[in-house]
Amino acid sequence: MEDSDESKNVPKNDSLIQLPAELIFRILSYCNIFDICSISLTCKTLNEYAESFYVWKQKWDNLLIKSHLQFPHMSADELVNYKILCIRLWKICFQKQAIPRCIHCKQMTCTSSCSQTWDRKVVIDIGSKITWLLPTSFVLRRHPSVVAVRRKTQDSSVEHQEIHRACKCSCCHRSVNPACILCSPEKTNGAFSDWKMKPNAAYAQQDCACADDTFEMNYSMRNLAVCDKSSMFTKDRTSLWDDIMVYLFGNVSEWQMVSPLDCFLHEQSDVGIFNFYLKHILEQYKMLEEVRRPNVSLVICEPAESTMSIRRKIVTLLFEKLQVNRVCFLNKALAVSKLQDLETCLVVDSGASNTVVTVIIDGKVRNSQHVPVGGLTVAQNLAQAIEMKGLLENVALSSLDTNRVKSNCHLAYSLAAEERRIQPIPKQSVYARTRINSDGTRSKLHRIDLGAELHLAPETMYAALGLPEIIQTCVEDLDKQESHDVLGKIILTGGNTELRGFANRLTKDLRQLMPQFSAIINTPTFSGCRSCDVAMGGSRIHTPLASSTSEWNGAGEAVWVSREMYILYGTDRLI
């Protein structure tokens, strides 16, 4: 009886709350990061233990040893939130696969000598038509800048998701072993065997089994342009994708083509599309594992319209989802100036659907202006001329937006001289297609003879562009010496500037518009493709050392963020 009475008086510690504080701290030390965060939500008492400085400081020291990363020294007066640091470190190093070591110094964070000797870069330039990738092997790769995405449905229940996991989408064969006709062209009875150009494009849908596969684009689409209906530069150019959508998905309205470039242009754009596209590109060319190495940096060439809030989203995505080692955000015009080894210049970047004029002074972007006119306007003008003359109906813009067709176009040096021309312009043959039929059958190439249209189409584009006036506006706020410097070094880049006569016409118009600078205005021309200038220039930027204080640069310069700096500071120091 005495023993039973004593047992009743002994307190029962059957609850975690009733344990001594030392034991609770010891238990929390064995928990992972997200378990500790979950425990803090249970009750007020456990929240005090789980949110204590001691727990997270101890957890930070343990994770620091396991990660083998070398972090720069933090000053004593900095207020450190070890909980946030632990969460970022856990997401980057422990939540997914292990981070590879440097193959040279065998460290998780390269030494200064290793960084200087074995520094490598992977450069990606997402354009409105083509994405250029420059891997560590320095062999240029290109990829259409487009993603096919299934629209979100209202029914997001588990049952609905389970049904779609069987890959019964409209673009897949309804057979025993379904496969996307674009991911597996060998199952289409040789329908794709005659394609001359087979660039891989990304195909994304959250509830399809073939979500991570690639598909082949059809016919001569070597300069495929992005024409998403939500794009700010391509509202009237959706017809370029109409025939492709019919061919790929029939009349299914739940599919749409989107551009990963829109992530940089819209504050509310879906960063997940950019994440999928970038991961697809890196996996396609075997670079995903490479950008995770300590001696490799990922250089993203961004448009002038990119904002800091967009950078913050992309930085978080790159480090926590793709586990990259170091990221550099480089303005496209600044990359072109690096390629030409110029600190002060004026860059004219005219692509498929947008033209940007950027003034660079002392290696920094001073100002820029853009206009939504580009090379696709030439294809539109040609298509309208062909249809108005009754030569061909329902012309596919994709068949006219090619280098073969535009090589026959010419921008006259003097429009007045062309108007006084007595002899008719000799006709030249171009080849065009009609749009895909409603039944999905492809059309054949049609030979079309054009004369004055090959001169009027570029002329209409150039008039809508208003490039001389834009350049004049950009240099108005500069002093006289700076104006002399930039107008004497006008760099042309982008596929639209490859148009015959573009540089000569621009030089003449600038000299007439600004006669006080006529003696110094110069637009040097270079042979070869100008579409890849940005990617090539991105490889020439200097990589700061891991311990350098210039990791976060000022406005108008390249912005560097390393894995270690992101863990310590997140996106707070991004400018």
C-alpha positions in Angstrom: 0.0 0.0 0.0 2.9 2.3 0.8 4.4 1.7 -2.6 1.2 2.5 -4.4 0.8 5.7 -2.5 4.3 6.8 -3.4 3.8 6.0 -7.1 0.7 8.3 -7.1 2.8 11.1 -5.8 5.4 10.8 -8.5 4.7 13.3 -11.4 4.2 11.8 -14.8 6.2 13.5 -17.6 4.1 12.1 -20.4 4.1 15.5 -22.3 6.9 17.2 -24.1 6.0 20.5 -22.4 6.6 19.0 -19.0 10.2 18.0 -19.7 13.1 20.1 -18.4 14.3 22.9 -20.8 17.6 21.1 -21.2 15.9 18.0 -22.6 13.7 20.0 -24.9 16.7 21.8 -26.4 18.4 18.5 -26.8 15.5 16.9 -28.6 15.2 19.9 -30.9 18.8 19.6 -31.8 18.1 16.2 -33.4 15.1 17.5 -35.4 15.4 18.8 -38.9 14.7 22.4 -39.9 11.0 22.0 -40.9 10.2 19.9 -37.9 11.4 22.6 -35.6 9.3 25.1 -37.5 6.2 22.9 -37.2 6.7 22.4 -33.5 6.7 26.1 -33.0 3.2 26.2 -34.3 1.7 23.8 -31.8 1.6 25.9 -28.6 2.9 29.0 -27.1 5.3 27.2 -24.7 7.0 25.1 -27.5 7.1 28.2 -29.7 9.3 29.9 -27.1 11.7 26.9 -27.2 11.6 26.5 -31.0 12.2 30.2 -31.7 15.0 30.7 -29.2 18.3 32.0 -30.4 20.2 29.1 -28.8 18.4 26.4 -30.8 18.9 28.1 -34.2 22.5 29.1 -33.5 23.3 25.5 -32.6 21.5 24.3 -35.7 23.4 26.8 -37.8 26.8 25.6 -36.5 25.8 22.0 -37.2 24.6 22.6 -40.7 27.7 24.7 -41.4 29.9 21.8 -40.6 27.9 19.4 -42.7 27.6 21.7 -45.7 31.4 22.3 -46.0 30.7 25.8 -47.4 33.1 28.7 -46.7 31.2 31.9 -45.8 32.6 35.4 -45.7 33.1 36.9 -42.3 30.1 38.8 -40.9 30.7 41.9 -38.8 29.8 41.7 -35.1 27.2 44.5 -35.3 25.1 42.7 -37.9 21.8 41.4 -36.6 21.7 37.8 -37.6 18.5 35.8 -37.8 19.9 32.2 -37.7 16.5 30.7 -38.3 16.2 32.2 -41.8 19.8 31.4 -42.5 19.2 27.7 -41.5 16.1 27.5 -43.7 18.0 28.8 -46.7 21.0 26.6 -46.1 18.8 23.6 -45.7 16.8 24.2 -48.9 20.0 24.7 -50.9 22.3 22.0 -49.6 20.1 19.3 -47.9 16.6 19.3 -49.2 17.5 18.2 -52.7 20.4 16.3 -54.1 23.9 16.9 -52.9 25.9 19.9 -54.3 29.0 18.7 -56.3 32.5 19.7 -55.3 34.9 21.5 -57.5 36.7 19.1 -59.7 39.9 21.1 -59.4 40.3 22.2 -55.7 37.9 19.5 -54.4 36.1 22.1 -52.2 32.5 23.1 -51.9 33.6 26.7 -52.1 36.5 27.4 -54.5 39.6 29.1 -53.2 40.6 32.4 -54.7 43.4 30.8 -56.8 41.0 28.2 -58.1 38.4 30.8 -59.0 40.9 32.8 -60.9 42.3 29.9 -62.8 39.3 27.7 -63.5 36.5 30.2 -63.7 33.8 29.0 -66.1 30.5 30.6 -67.2 27.2 29.4 -68.7 25.5 32.2 -70.5 21.8 32.2 -71.4 20.1 34.9 -73.5 16.4 34.5 -73.9 15.2 36.5 -76.9 11.7 36.9 -78.4 12.6 34.4 -81.1 15.6 32.4 -80.1 17.3 31.5 -76.9 21.1 31.4 -77.1 23.0 29.2 -74.7 26.8 29.4 -74.4 27.9 26.4 -72.2 31.3 25.9 -70.6 32.4 24.1 -73.8 32.0 27.4 -75.6 29.9 25.8 -78.4 26.8 28.0 -79.1 23.4 26.3 -78.8 20.1 27.7 -79.7 16.5 26.9 -78.8 13.1 28.4 -79.6 11.9 30.7 -76.9 8.5 29.1 -76.4 6.6 26.9 -73.9 3.3 25.1 -74.5 1.2 25.3 -71.4 -2.1 23.8 -70.5 -4.5 26.3 -69.0 -5.5 25.8 -65.4 -8.8 24.2 -64.9 -11.3 25.0 -62.2 -11.4 21.4 -60.9 -8.2 21.0 -58.9 -9.4 18.1 -56.8 -7.3 15.0 -56.2 -9.6 12.9 -58.4 -9.2 15.2 -61.3 -5.4 15.2 -60.9 -5.4 11.4 -60.7 -7.3 11.1 -64.0 -4.8 13.3 -65.8 -1.8 11.4 -64.5 -2.6 8.8 -67.1 -1.4 11.2 -69.8 -4.7 11.3 -71.7 -4.2 14.8 -73.0 -5.3 15.7 -76.5 -1.8 15.9 -77.8 -1.0 12.3 -76.9 -1.9 9.1 -78.6 -5.0 7.4 -77.1 -3.4 4.0 -77.1 -2.1 1.4 -74.6 1.2 3.3 -74.3 0.4 7.0 -74.8 3.2 9.3 -75.9 3.2 12.8 -77.0 3.4 13.0 -80.8 6.0 15.7 -80.5 8.0 14.0 -77.8 8.1 10.7 -79.7 8.1 11.6 -83.5 9.1 8.0 -84.3 5.5 6.9 -83.4 4.0 9.2 -86.1 4.8 6.9 -89.1 7.6 9.1 -90.3 5.6 12.3 -90.5 8.5 14.2 -89.0 11.3 12.6 -91.0 11.5 15.3 -93.7 12.0 18.2 -91.3 15.2 20.1 -92.1 15.3 22.0 -88.9 14.4 20.2 -85.6 14.9 22.6 -82.7 13.7 21.3 -79.4 11.1 23.3 -77.7 9.8 23.0 -74.2 6.4 21.3 -73.5 5.0 21.9 -70.0 1.9 20.8 -68.2 1.5 20.0 -64.6 -0.8 17.0 -64.9 0.6 15.3 -68.0 3.0 12.3 -67.8 5.1 13.7 -70.6 5.6 17.1 -68.9 9.4 16.9 -68.9 9.8 15.6 -72.4 10.7 17.6 -75.5 9.0 18.0 -78.8 10.0 18.9 -82.3 8.8 22.0 -84.0 7.5 21.8 -87.6 8.9 22.8 -91.0 11.3 25.7 -91.6 11.1 27.4 -88.2 14.7 28.3 -87.7 13.7 31.8 -86.5 10.5 31.0 -84.6 9.0 34.0 -82.9 7.1 34.1 -79.7 3.6 35.5 -80.0 1.9 34.9 -76.7 -1.4 36.8 -76.5 -0.4 38.2 -73.1 2.9 39.5 -74.3 3.2 43.3 -74.2 5.1 43.4 -77.5 3.1 40.9 -79.6 -0.6 41.7 -79.2 -1.3 41.7 -82.9 1.1 38.9 -83.9 -0.7 35.8 -82.5 -1.4 34.6 -86.1 2.2 33.4 -86.2 1.3 30.7 -83.8 -2.2 29.9 -85.0 -1.2 27.2 -87.5 1.3 25.7 -85.0 -1.4 25.4 -82.3 -3.8 23.7 -84.7 -1.2 21.3 -85.8 0.0 20.4 -82.3 -3.3 20.4 -80.3 -6.1 20.7 -82.8 -8.9 23.0 -81.8 -8.3 22.5 -78.1 -8.7 25.9 -76.4 -7.0 24.9 -73.1 -3.6 25.1 -74.6 -1.6 28.3 -75.1 1.9 29.3 -76.2 3.8 31.5 -73.7 7.2 33.0 -73.7 9.7 32.7 -70.8 10.8 36.2 -71.7 7.5 37.5 -70.3 8.9 36.8 -66.9 11.2 39.8 -67.2 8.6 42.1 -68.7 5.6 41.6 -66.3 5.5 42.0 -62.6 2.7 39.5 -62.2 4.1 36.9 -64.7 4.5 33.3 -63.7 8.0 32.6 -62.6 7.3 28.9 -62.8 7.3 29.0 -66.6 10.8 30.5 -66.5 11.9 27.9 -64.0 10.6 25.0 -66.2 12.1 26.5 -69.4 15.5 27.2 -67.8 15.7 23.7 -66.3 14.7 22.2 -69.6 17.4 24.1 -71.5 20.1 23.2 -69.0 19.0 19.6 -69.0 18.8 19.4 -72.8 22.4 20.5 -73.2 23.8 18.7 -70.1 24.4 21.9 -68.2 22.2 21.5 -65.1 24.9 19.7 -63.1 27.5 22.0 -64.4 25.9 25.2 -63.1 25.9 23.7 -59.6 29.7 23.4 -59.4 31.6 25.9 -57.3 33.7 27.2 -60.2 30.8 27.8 -62.6 28.6 31.0 -62.8 25.2 31.3 -64.6 25.0 34.6 -66.5 21.5 35.6 -67.4 21.2 38.4 -69.9 18.2 40.4 -69.0 16.2 43.0 -71.0 16.2 46.6 -70.0 12.7 46.4 -68.7 13.6 44.0 -66.0 12.8 45.2 -62.4 14.3 44.4 -59.0 11.2 42.6 -57.8 11.6 40.2 -60.8 15.2 39.7 -60.0 14.3 38.7 -56.4 11.9 36.1 -57.6 14.4 34.6 -60.1 17.2 34.6 -57.6 15.1 32.7 -55.1 14.1 30.2 -57.7 17.6 29.6 -59.1 19.2 28.9 -55.7 16.5 27.0 -54.0 15.1 25.1 -57.0 18.0 24.6 -59.3 20.8 24.9 -56.7 23.1 27.0 -58.9 26.4 28.2 -57.6 26.5 31.9 -58.7 24.1 34.1 -60.7 24.9 37.2 -62.7 22.2 39.5 -64.1 23.7 41.3 -67.0 21.9 43.9 -69.2 21.9 42.8 -72.8 23.3 46.0 -74.1 26.1 45.9 -71.5 26.9 42.4 -72.7 27.3 43.7 -76.3 29.6 46.4 -75.1 31.7 43.8 -73.3 32.0 41.9 -76.5 33.3 44.9 -78.3 35.5 45.9 -75.3 33.9 49.3 -75.1 33.2 51.2 -71.9 31.2 54.0 -73.6 29.0 53.4 -76.5 25.4 53.4 -77.8 23.8 49.9 -78.4 20.9 49.4 -80.8 19.4 46.0 -80.3 16.6 45.2 -82.8 15.2 41.7 -82.6 12.0 40.1 -83.7 9.4 42.1 -81.9 11.2 44.8 -80.0 14.0 47.4 -80.5 16.0 48.8 -77.6 18.4 51.7 -77.7 20.8 51.9 -74.7 23.4 54.5 -73.7 26.4 53.1 -71.8 28.8 55.5 -70.1 31.9 54.2 -68.3 30.6 50.6 -68.3 27.2 51.5 -66.8 23.8 51.7 -68.3 22.8 55.4 -68.3 19.4 55.2 -70.0 17.4 53.2 -72.5 14.3 53.4 -74.6 12.4 50.7 -76.5 9.7 50.5 -79.2 7.7 47.3 -80.0 8.8 47.1 -83.6 11.2 44.5 -85.0 12.0 42.1 -87.8 8.6 40.4 -87.5 7.0 43.5 -88.9 8.8 42.9 -92.2 7.2 39.4 -92.4 3.8 40.9 -91.7 4.2 43.5 -94.4 5.2 40.8 -96.9 2.2 38.6 -96.0 -0.2 41.5 -96.4 1.3 42.4 -99.8 1.0 38.8 -101.0 -2.6 38.5 -99.9 -3.6 41.8 -101.3 -2.2 41.0 -104.7 -4.0 37.6 -104.7 -0.8 35.6 -105.0 -1.6 33.4 -102.0 -4.2 33.3 -99.2 -3.7 32.7 -95.5 0.0 33.1 -95.6 1.9 31.7 -92.6 4.1 34.3 -91.1 6.5 31.7 -89.9 7.4 30.8 -93.5 8.3 34.5 -94.3 10.1 35.2 -91.0 13.3 33.4 -92.2 16.8 34.5 -93.2 16.3 33.0 -96.7 13.3 35.4 -97.4 14.8 38.4 -95.7 18.1 38.1 -97.5 16.1 39.3 -100.6 14.9 42.4 -98.8 16.7 45.7 -98.9 16.5 49.0 -97.1 17.2 51.8 -99.5 19.9 54.3 -98.7 17.7 57.2 -99.9 13.9 56.8 -100.2 13.8 59.8 -102.5 16.2 58.2 -104.9 14.1 55.0 -105.0 11.0 57.0 -105.8 12.8 58.6 -108.8 13.8 55.2 -110.1 12.7 54.8 -113.7 13.5 51.1 -114.3 11.2 48.7 -112.5 12.7 46.6 -109.7 13.5 43.1 -110.9 11.4 40.4 -109.3 12.9 37.7 -107.0 11.4 34.4 -105.9 10.5 33.7 -102.3 8.9 30.6 -100.9 5.9 30.7 -98.5 3.4 28.4 -96.9 -0.2 28.7 -96.1 -1.4 28.2 -92.6 -2.1 24.7 -91.3 -5.5 23.3 -92.4 -8.2 22.7 -89.8 -7.7 18.9 -90.2 -4.0 19.3 -89.2 -2.5 18.6 -92.7 0.5 20.6 -93.7 0.7 22.7 -96.8 3.4 22.7 -99.4 5.8 25.5 -100.3 4.6 28.0 -102.9 6.9 30.0 -105.1 6.0 33.6 -105.2 7.7 36.3 -107.3 8.0 39.7 -105.6 9.5 43.0 -106.8 8.9 46.3 -105.1 7.4 44.5 -102.1 10.9 43.4 -101.0 11.8 47.1 -100.7 8.5 48.5 -99.3 8.2 45.9 -96.5 11.5 47.0 -94.8 10.7 50.6 -95.5 7.4 50.4 -93.7 9.1 48.7 -90.8 11.9 51.3 -90.6 9.3 54.2 -90.7 7.4 52.6 -87.8 10.6 52.1 -85.9 11.6 55.8 -85.8 15.1 54.8 -84.8 16.9 58.1 -85.5 14.5 60.0 -83.3 14.8 57.5 -80.5 18.6 57.9 -80.6 18.3 61.7 -80.5 16.1 61.5 -77.5 18.6 59.2 -75.7 21.5 61.6 -76.1 19.6 64.8 -75.3 20.5 64.6 -71.6 24.2 63.9 -72.1 26.8 66.6 -72.2 28.7 67.4 -75.3 31.7 65.2 -74.7 29.5 62.2 -73.8 27.4 62.7 -76.9 30.6 62.7 -79.0 31.7 59.5 -77.4 28.5 57.5 -77.8 27.6 58.7 -81.3 31.0 57.7 -82.5 30.5 54.2 -81.3 27.0 53.0 -82.3 26.9 49.2 -82.0 24.2 47.4 -84.0 23.0 44.0 -82.7 20.0 41.7 -83.2 18.7 39.9 -86.2 16.8 42.8 -87.6 20.0 44.9 -88.0 21.3 42.2 -90.4 18.9 43.6 -93.0 20.8 44.8 -96.0 21.2 48.6 -96.0 20.1 49.0 -92.4 23.4 50.4 -91.1 24.0 52.8 -94.1 20.4 54.1 -93.9 20.6 54.7 -90.1 24.0 56.6 -90.5 22.6 58.8 -93.2 19.4 59.7 -91.3 21.3 60.4 -88.1 23.7 62.8 -89.9 20.7 64.6 -91.3 18.9 64.8 -88.0 21.9 65.8 -86.0 24.2 67.7 -88.3 26.4 69.0 -85.4 27.6 65.4 -84.9 27.7 64.4 -88.6 31.5 64.1 -88.6 31.7 61.6 -85.7 28.6 59.5 -86.2 29.8 56.0 -86.9 28.0 52.6 -87.1 30.6 50.0 -87.7 29.3 46.8 -89.4 30.5 43.3 -88.8 29.9 40.2 -90.9 28.2 37.1 -89.5 25.2 36.6 -87.2 24.4 39.4 -84.8 21.7 37.5 -82.9 24.2 35.8 -80.7 26.2 38.9 -79.7 24.6 39.1 -76.3 25.4 35.5 -75.4 29.0 35.9 -76.6 29.5 39.2 -74.7 28.1 37.6 -71.5 31.1 35.3 -71.4 33.6 38.2 -71.2 32.4 39.7 -68.0 34.8 39.5 -65.0 33.7 37.3 -62.1 34.4 38.8 -58.7 36.2 36.7 -56.1 34.1 34.9 -53.5 35.3 37.2 -50.7 35.0 40.4 -52.8 32.9 43.3 -51.5 31.9 44.1 -55.1 29.6 41.0 -55.2 26.6 43.4 -55.1 27.2 46.0 -57.7 25.5 49.4 -58.2 22.7 50.4 -60.5 23.4 50.0 -64.2 26.1 47.4 -63.7 26.1 43.6 -63.6 24.6 42.1 -60.4 26.4 39.1 -58.9 24.9 36.8 -56.3 26.7 33.8 -55.0 25.3 30.8 -53.2 27.0 31.8 -49.9 25.8 35.4 -50.2 22.3 34.3 -50.8 22.3 32.1 -47.7 23.6 34.9 -45.6 21.6 37.9 -46.9 18.8 36.5 -49.2 17.6 39.1 -51.7 17.8 42.0 -49.3 21.0 43.4 -50.8 19.8 43.1 -54.4 19.5 46.6 -56.0 
